[in-house]
């Protein structure tokens, strides 16, 4: 259990900036298209999902985060 908590802390080091960049990029795109804005609950939800994946599936977390980064780069966020 202790190693999972350490892994969770390490995953938050990478997932919080990823979630913030994703949230900011989506909000930037929404302001161009719709004038809309996602509130901070979506940011907290994204961080929670990343934390849950990092805690429950620690071996899968780097692959998921890598996939998110590749998709962000591919679509130009």
Protein Blocks (a to p, Z undefined) as FASTA:
>chain_A
ZZmmmmmmmmmmmmmmmmmmmmmmmmmmmmmmnopacdfklmmmmmmmmmmmmmmmmmlm
mmmmmmmmmmmmmnoZZ
